[in-house]
């Protein structure tokens, strides 16, 4: 999937995908033995959860993160402390996150369902993946706010990440994306990029 999306981004055929070289580099220590994977010429991100795979591509150099998670029967103990920023745990008048509940990052924790919590989780993990830091940075240090109250971005449920001291995270836009029933998914990228779903059929029909 990773190589197929890169091939499409690079204007190659699906048959060319197998020959693309996947490299890794850790944003923390610079090691090439682990860290965020990449293919020259494209920005890529991949996530998998319980047999379901999600991948995203963007122009080379763009910070990109994708995350998908299956909604559990209940979240783990201590989830709110680990994932929610202090303002998200205490502010009762947070912005609406649309009917999907991704929408309300600022809602008081007591008002969130577990499904809503997972939608916040995937939004934050997508942003952390985009930065290359991953869970080396606590999700609770990232605050999500509407990308623009009253404009088209805000009404579409697009969020902006706020994270003082971490420019690779701060300012990223995060969009909910369609996911199979029982899952939640989001993609994070710099403001100005728009997300579009691409089917496997479209990918395999790509011509060089």
C-alpha positions in Angstrom: 0.0 0.0 0.0 2.8 2.4 0.9 4.7 1.8 -2.3 1.5 1.9 -4.4 0.5 5.3 -3.1 4.1 6.5 -3.7 4.0 5.2 -7.3 0.8 7.0 -7.9 2.2 10.2 -6.4 5.3 9.9 -8.6 3.4 9.2 -11.8 4.5 5.6 -12.0 2.4 2.5 -12.7 1.4 0.1 -10.0 3.8 -2.4 -11.5 6.7 0.0 -10.6 5.7 0.1 -7.0 7.6 -3.0 -5.8 10.9 -1.4 -6.9 10.6 1.7 -4.7 13.0 1.9 -1.8 11.5 2.6 1.7 13.8 4.4 4.0 13.5 5.3 7.7 14.9 8.2 9.8 14.2 8.9 13.4 13.4 12.6 14.1 14.7 12.2 17.6 18.1 10.6 17.2 18.7 10.7 13.4 19.0 6.9 13.2 18.1 5.2 9.9 17.4 1.9 11.6 14.0 3.0 12.8 11.7 6.0 12.7 9.2 7.4 10.2 9.3 5.6 6.8 9.6 7.5 3.6 10.1 7.1 -0.2 12.0 9.7 -2.2 9.7 12.0 -4.0 6.6 11.6 -1.8 5.5 12.2 1.8 3.8 9.1 3.1 2.2 7.8 6.3 0.7 4.5 7.1 -1.4 3.1 10.0 -3.0 -0.3 10.8 -5.3 -1.5 13.5 -6.8 -5.0 13.8 -6.3 -5.9 10.2 -7.5 -2.6 8.7 -4.8 -0.5 6.9 -4.9 3.2 6.1 -2.2 5.1 4.1 -1.9 8.6 2.9 0.4 10.5 0.5 1.3 14.2 0.0 3.9 16.2 -1.9 7.5 15.5 -0.9 8.6 17.5 2.1 5.1 17.9 3.6 4.6 16.8 7.2 2.0 14.0 6.9 0.5 11.7 9.5 -2.3 9.2 9.2 -3.9 7.1 12.0 -6.7 4.6 12.3 -7.9 2.8 15.4 -10.6 0.4 16.2 -13.0 1.8 18.9 -12.6 -0.5 21.9 -15.3 -1.6 24.3 -13.8 0.9 26.7 -10.7 3.0 26.9 -7.8 2.1 29.2 -7.7 3.5 32.7 -5.9 6.9 32.8 -6.8 7.6 29.2 -7.9 11.2 29.8 -4.7 12.1 31.7 -2.5 10.6 29.0 -4.4 11.9 25.9 -6.3 15.1 26.8 -4.7 18.5 27.3 -5.6 20.2 30.6 -7.9 22.6 28.8 -9.7 19.7 27.1 -10.3 18.0 30.5 -11.6 21.1 32.2 -13.2 23.5 29.7 -17.0 23.0 29.6 -17.7 25.1 26.5 -15.4 23.6 23.9 -16.1 23.9 20.1 -18.4 21.4 18.5 -16.6 18.6 16.5 -19.6 17.8 14.3 -21.8 14.8 14.6 -18.8 12.5 14.5 -17.6 13.8 17.9 -14.1 14.2 16.4 -15.3 17.6 16.4 -15.3 18.5 20.0 -11.7 18.6 21.1 -12.4 21.1 23.8 -15.4 19.3 25.3 -15.2 18.5 29.0 -14.0 14.9 29.4 -17.1 13.9 31.4 -19.2 14.6 28.3 -17.1 12.5 25.9 -18.1 8.9 25.0 -15.3 6.4 24.5 -15.8 6.6 20.8 -15.3 10.4 21.0 -12.1 9.8 23.0 -10.7 7.5 20.3 -11.5 10.1 17.7 -9.4 12.6 19.7 -6.7 10.0 20.0 -6.4 9.4 16.3 -6.4 13.1 15.6 -3.5 13.6 18.0 -1.6 10.6 16.9 -1.9 11.7 13.3 -0.4 15.0 14.3 2.4 13.4 16.2 3.2 11.1 13.3 3.3 14.0 11.0 5.9 15.6 13.2 8.0 12.5 13.2 8.0 12.4 17.0 5.2 9.9 17.5 4.5 9.0 21.1 7.9 10.3 22.2 5.8 13.4 22.8 2.8 13.0 25.2 -0.5 13.4 23.4 -1.7 15.5 26.4 0.8 18.2 25.4 -1.1 18.8 22.1 -4.3 20.8 22.3 -6.8 20.6 19.4 -8.9 23.6 18.4 -11.2 24.3 15.4 -9.2 25.3 12.4 -11.5 28.3 11.9 -14.7 29.1 13.9 -17.4 30.2 11.5 -15.5 29.4 8.2 -15.7 26.4 6.0 -12.7 24.7 7.6 -14.2 25.0 11.0 -17.6 23.8 9.9 -16.1 20.8 8.2 -14.7 19.5 11.6 -11.0 20.3 10.6 -8.9 21.0 13.7 -5.6 22.8 14.3 -2.9 21.4 16.6 -1.5 23.7 19.2 1.7 22.6 20.9 4.0 25.3 22.3 7.7 24.5 21.8 7.2 21.9 19.1 7.0 23.7 15.7 6.7 20.4 13.9 3.3 19.8 15.6 2.1 23.4 16.2 -0.2 24.6 13.4 -0.9 21.3 11.7 -4.4 20.8 10.3 -6.1 17.5 11.2 -9.1 16.2 9.3 -11.4 13.3 10.1 -11.6 10.8 7.3 -14.1 8.0 6.5 -13.4 4.7 8.2 -15.1 1.3 8.4 -17.8 0.9 11.0 -16.3 0.6 14.5 -13.1 2.5 13.5 -12.0 6.1 13.7 -9.4 7.7 11.4 -7.7 11.1 10.8 -5.0 12.6 8.7 -2.7 15.5 9.7 -0.9 17.8 7.3 0.2 21.4 6.9 -2.7 23.9 6.5 -3.7 24.4 2.9 -3.5 20.8 1.8 -6.9 19.1 1.2 -7.6 15.4 1.8 -9.2 13.2 -0.9 -10.1 9.5 -0.6 -8.6 7.2 -3.2 -9.9 3.7 -3.8 -7.8 0.7 -4.5 -9.5 0.5 -7.9 -8.2 4.0 -8.7 -4.7 3.2 -7.5 -4.5 0.0 -9.6 -5.9 1.9 -12.6 -3.1 4.5 -12.5 -1.1 4.9 -15.7 2.4 6.2 -15.8 
